[in-house]
Amino acid sequence: VSVDDASMKIFMDFVREVRVDNFGAWGTRHIFEQMHLQDPASDFILRAKDAILKEGETEEVGQREGVLAGAALVHRRVFAYVEYHLEVPGCAPLTGSMARENGRRDRGYDPKYPLIRPLASPISGLVDRGLCSEFQILAKLVDSLEDTFTQQGSQGSPRPVDVTGRIQIFVSTSPCVSCLWALRQCQFHLPQVQLGVVNGEEVLAPTLRGLD
């Protein structure tokens, strides 16, 4: 099930009306709760940190520092890490992990199937939200599933609603409104898949650890 153009327009109009680009740590936590997103285990967070640090390594001295700062500042490097195990009827399980960095067109991913779509921000409309790390990993996962469906052929082909399993995502800072929308689209598309998300801004930023 993909989101139709009418639903997309309703949400776009709402975002333009409230003129918000990011809800911050507190607002994002509330949205996660309303979306019934799960809280991944602490061992997943440790693996996510290690994977992001490795992804953030560059030849430039000091570039690794600040990769996991957790603050949504201008020019801050933002990363997302995902682990997934998806059961597709009649097929081998789709299992793996990946890390992506915001804005890296050279390491980006162009979706083959426009089933999950980014949203232009009313504040920073010139920014290509298709390059957000969260969107890249979700789009790649959906494409991998669609390729699996295609390989099965027309007879007895599984559908997205038949897929079960788990997707766990760690984002190094609060997701933008476009990526929140991408997460919601993923829930619509894969209704039987458990989706868990960690907002790194809560985990990593010392001043935000007292949110509870």
MOVENLIN-V792369 format. One record per run of one state. SS is the DSSP state (H for helix, E for strand, - for the rest). FROM is the first residue (numbers start at 1). TO is the last residue. If there is no record, write none. Layout:
# MOVENLIN-V792369
ss=[SS | SS]
from=[FROM | FROM]
to=[TO | TO]
This chain:
# MOVENLIN-V792369
ss=[- | H | - | H | - | E | - | H | - | E | - | E | - | H | - | H | - | H | - | H | - | E | - | H | - | E | H | - | H | -]
from=[1 | 5 | 19 | 24 | 35 | 38 | 39 | 42 | 56 | 79 | 88 | 94 | 102 | 105 | 108 | 129 | 132 | 133 | 153 | 160 | 163 | 164 | 172 | 177 | 190 | 193 | 200 | 205 | 206 | 209]
to=[4 | 18 | 23 | 34 | 37 | 38 | 41 | 55 | 78 | 87 | 93 | 101 | 104 | 107 | 128 | 131 | 132 | 152 | 159 | 162 | 163 | 171 | 176 | 189 | 192 | 199 | 204 | 205 | 208 | 212]
